[in-house]
Amino acid sequence: MILTTLVVFVIVISILVFVHEYGHFLLARRLGVKVEEFGFGFPPRIVGFHRRGTIFSLNWIPFGGFVKLKGETPGTSHDPDSFSAQSKLRRFSILAAGVVMNYLLAMVLLAIGFSIGLPAAQNSDSPNPRIRQVRQQIINIEPNSPAGQVGLTAGDQLVKVNEIPISNSQDLKDYELKHPNEELTLVVRRRDRELTFKLTPILVDGQPLIGVNVLGVGTLRYPFPESIWQGLRATVNVTGQIIKSFGDLLRDLVVAGRVSPDLAGPVGIVVLTGQAYDLGFAYLLQFVALLSLTLAVVNFLPLPALDGGRALFVIIEKIRGRPVDHRIEALVHAVGFYVLIGLVLLVSLRDVNRLGVAQRFIQNLRSLFGS
C-alpha cells in the first residue's frame, strides 16, 4: 500500500513539475533564450543528458524542479540569447509561464472531470439536481476518537448504524443522541468492500460523539461543451479559495505566531495522494487539479527563490529604472531557497508526528518481514 502511494505520488508530482517547468522552457525557447538545464528535483544531480544545447537532469531532492536559463541573474550576461538581455516584459512573461501552464492543466483536468463526473457535496437545504448518486461519506476523523481508534478513515461511505440506513448526516447525529451509552455497529463501504465496526460514543460537553464528520457527496456531471466552461469557472473559484487560505495562514502566523494544522508538507501531500487514489480516479483527478492550482499560487507569491520573487525584482527594476545589484539579488534568492527547504523539512516532521506516518511505516515493515 505504501509503495503504491509513493508511486502514484511520484507520478503526480512529475506531471505537475514537468508541466510547470515546460512552460518556462517553451516560452524561453520561443523568445530565443538559451535553456542551459531542465531539472527534475533539486541538486545534487543523479544523471543528465544533453539535447539541443540543454542538459536534462534528474536530481536527488525529489520535491520540485527547475529550468536554468543563460544569464538568469540580471547583469551576468549581455549575450542576445541570455535571459538578462531580454526586455522586462519578456523576462516577466518567462517567469509567469510556469504558473500559466499550471492553470491550464487544472482547467483541462477539471473540464475532463466534469465531463465524466466529479465528486461534489450536496447541500440538503438547496439540493443541486445535477448531483446524482449521493452517499453519506466520512470526510474527517477526530484524533483519539472512538471512530479513529477502531480504524474508520476519511472517505469511508457510511451505510448503516445498528441496521438503520443512513440517508443524511443528521440521521447519525439523531441516533447518537437517542442512544448515548450504547455500543454502535457501523457498516461502511470502503472501495468495493463493506466493513463493520463496533464502537461506543464518548461524552463531550454532555453530548455523545463518535468523532466523525459526515457529508452527502454525489457525482456532478455536465455535457462536454458546458464542462469546459465549468472547468474554467471552478479554476477561478478554487484559486480565490487558495489565496484566501494563504491570507488566513499569514494572519495566523503574524498575529497568533502559529501555523495552521491544515498546512501540509510533502509527507502530508503523499498521504493525501494515497487517500485520493484509494477513493477512485475522479477524486485523484480533482486532487491533481487542486495541487496544480496550489503550486501556481504558491510559486508566484513574491517570496525569494520562487518565480514570484524573481518577478518582483523585475517589477522593482521597472520602478527604479535600473536593476538591483545582481549579487544582492542572488544572495536574497539563495537565502530564500535554504529558508524554504528548512520550512519544508519542519512541516514534514510535523506531518510525520501528526499523521502517525512513522508508526504506520514500522507496522508495514513488521508485516512484510513477519516479526
Stockholm file with secondary structure:
# STOCKHOLM 1.0

chainA/1-371         MILTTLVVFVIVISILVFVHEYGHFLLARRLGVKVEEFGFGFPPRIVGFHRRGTIFSLNWIPFGGFVKLKGETPGTSHDPDSFSAQSKLRRFSILAAGVVMNYLLAMVLLAIGFSIGLPAAQNSDSPNPRIRQVRQQIINIEPNSPAGQVGLTAGDQLVKVNEIPISNSQDLKDYELKHPNEELTLVVRRRDRELTFKLTPILVDGQPLIGVNVLGVGTLRYPFPESIWQGLRATVNVTGQIIKSFGDLLRDLVVAGRVSPDLAGPVGIVVLTGQAYDLGFAYLLQFVALLSLTLAVVNFLPLPALDGGRALFVIIEKIRGRPVDHRIEALVHAVGFYVLIGLVLLVSLRDVNRLGVAQRFIQNLRSLFGS
#=GR chainA/1-371 SS CHHHHHHHHHHHHHHHHHHHHHHHHHHHHHTTCCEEEEEEEEEEEEEEEEETTEEEEEEEEEEEEEEEETTCSTTSCCSTTSGGGSCHHHHHHHHHHHHHHHHHHHHHHHHHHHHHCEEEECCSSSCCTTEEEEEEEEEEECTTSHHHHHTCCTTCEEEEETTEECCSHHHHHHHHHHSTTSCEEEEEEETTEEEEEEECCEEETTEEECSEEEEEEEEECCCHHHHHHHHHHHHHHHHHHHHHHHHHHHHIIIIICCCCTTCCCHHHHHHHHHHHHHHCHHHHHHHHHHHHHHHHHHHTSSCTTSHHHHHHHHHHHHHHSSCCCHHHHHHHHHHHHHHHHHHHHHHHHHHHHHHTHHHHHHHHHHHHHTC
#=GC SS_cons         CHHHHHHHHHHHHHHHHHHHHHHHHHHHHHTTCCEEEEEEEEEEEEEEEEETTEEEEEEEEEEEEEEEETTCSTTSCCSTTSGGGSCHHHHHHHHHHHHHHHHHHHHHHHHHHHHHCEEEECCSSSCCTTEEEEEEEEEEECTTSHHHHHTCCTTCEEEEETTEECCSHHHHHHHHHHSTTSCEEEEEEETTEEEEEEECCEEETTEEECSEEEEEEEEECCCHHHHHHHHHHHHHHHHHHHHHHHHHHHHIIIIICCCCTTCCCHHHHHHHHHHHHHHCHHHHHHHHHHHHHHHHHHHTSSCTTSHHHHHHHHHHHHHHSSCCCHHHHHHHHHHHHHHHHHHHHHHHHHHHHHHTHHHHHHHHHHHHHTC
//
